[in-house]
């Protein structure tokens, strides 16, 4: 999965494509189920059912993805909080204090 400023947009586009495909299958099944008769109508109802199962499955998939994103963001916040922030310069660079001594010879 992409990271950075476009990551949010990338997962939204991917989710939209998945839902569009499932929606198209559902609509196709509904059209066939209502327009046809006999065996074709049964096939249409089956396609409609498959499309609805896909839609519900995708809802659960997106919930899982959102939980994964939240966990990743929380881990990143904890990692940043655990990292000590430098508020003062390093000891050897302090004014009035000599740096490390070099041995001669």
Backbone torsions as a table, in degrees:
resi	resn	phi	psi	omega
1	UNK	NA	140.5	-179.4
2	UNK	-69.0	149.8	176.2
3	UNK	-123.8	159.6	179.9
4	UNK	111.2	-165.3	-174.8
5	UNK	-65.8	-29.1	-178.3
6	UNK	-90.2	0.2	-177.0
7	UNK	-63.5	-42.5	179.8
8	UNK	-62.2	-41.0	179.2
9	UNK	-69.2	-37.1	-178.0
10	UNK	-64.2	-45.1	-178.4
11	UNK	-71.3	-29.9	177.2
12	UNK	-66.8	-41.7	178.1
13	UNK	-64.2	-42.3	180.0
14	UNK	-63.7	-42.7	178.4
15	UNK	-64.2	-39.7	179.2
16	UNK	-63.2	-40.4	177.9
17	UNK	-64.1	-42.4	179.6
18	UNK	-63.0	-45.9	-179.4
19	UNK	-68.3	-33.4	177.9
20	UNK	-64.8	-41.5	179.2
21	UNK	-64.7	-45.6	179.2
22	UNK	-64.8	-38.8	177.9
23	UNK	-65.0	-39.9	179.0
24	UNK	-64.1	-41.3	177.8
25	UNK	-63.0	-43.3	179.9
26	UNK	-62.7	-45.3	179.9
27	UNK	-65.1	-41.5	178.4
28	UNK	-61.2	-43.0	178.0
29	UNK	-62.6	-40.9	179.3
30	UNK	-64.9	-40.3	179.5
31	UNK	-64.5	-46.8	-179.5
32	UNK	-64.7	-41.9	-178.3
33	UNK	-63.1	-36.1	-177.7
34	UNK	-87.8	-29.9	-174.9
35	UNK	-88.3	-25.1	-174.7
36	UNK	-101.5	173.6	175.5
37	UNK	-137.0	162.6	178.3
38	UNK	71.9	-135.3	-177.2
39	UNK	-63.9	-38.4	180.0
40	UNK	-61.7	-37.3	178.0
41	UNK	-66.0	-38.7	177.4
42	UNK	-64.8	-40.3	177.0
43	UNK	-63.8	-40.3	177.2
44	UNK	-60.9	-43.1	177.2
45	UNK	-63.5	-37.0	178.5
46	UNK	-65.7	-43.4	178.3
47	UNK	-64.3	-40.7	176.8
48	UNK	-59.3	-44.5	178.9
49	UNK	-62.9	-42.2	178.0
50	UNK	-62.4	-43.0	178.7
51	UNK	-61.2	-42.4	179.3
52	UNK	-67.2	-37.6	176.3
53	UNK	-63.4	-40.8	177.3
54	UNK	-61.5	-43.6	-179.8
55	UNK	-61.0	-46.9	-179.8
56	UNK	-64.3	-40.9	178.4
57	UNK	-62.2	-40.2	179.5
58	UNK	-66.9	-33.4	175.9
59	UNK	-61.6	-46.4	178.4
60	UNK	-64.8	-38.0	177.7
61	UNK	-61.3	-44.5	-179.6
62	UNK	-66.5	-35.9	175.6
63	UNK	-62.4	-43.8	178.0
64	UNK	-62.5	-42.9	177.6
65	UNK	-62.1	-40.5	-179.6
66	UNK	-65.9	-36.3	176.6
67	UNK	-66.2	-39.7	177.6
68	UNK	-62.8	-43.5	178.3
69	UNK	-62.4	-41.6	179.8
70	UNK	-63.7	-42.3	178.0
71	UNK	-63.5	-41.8	179.7
72	UNK	-64.0	-42.3	178.4
73	UNK	-65.3	-39.9	178.5
74	UNK	-64.7	-41.6	177.8
75	UNK	-63.4	-38.9	178.1
76	UNK	-65.8	-40.7	177.3
77	UNK	-63.7	-42.4	178.7
78	UNK	-64.6	-38.9	179.5
79	UNK	-63.9	-42.2	178.5
80	UNK	-67.3	-37.1	-179.4
81	UNK	-70.2	-32.1	-179.0
82	UNK	-77.0	-21.8	-179.8
83	UNK	-74.8	121.1	-178.1
84	UNK	-67.3	134.3	178.8
85	UNK	-86.7	135.1	178.3
86	UNK	-86.2	116.7	178.2
87	UNK	-105.1	-17.2	179.3
88	UNK	-127.8	158.3	-180.0
89	UNK	-68.1	161.6	178.0
90	UNK	-59.2	155.3	-174.5
91	UNK	-59.1	-41.3	-177.2
92	UNK	-71.5	-13.4	-179.8
93	UNK	-102.3	7.1	-179.3
94	UNK	-68.5	140.7	178.1
95	UNK	-67.0	141.7	177.7
96	UNK	81.5	0.4	179.8
97	UNK	-119.7	128.8	-176.8
98	UNK	-70.1	153.0	178.0
99	UNK	-79.0	-173.5	-179.8
100	UNK	-62.6	141.6	-179.4
101	UNK	-84.1	142.5	176.5
102	UNK	-101.9	141.8	175.7
103	UNK	-83.9	138.8	178.6
104	UNK	-103.8	139.8	167.8
105	UNK	81.2	NA	NA
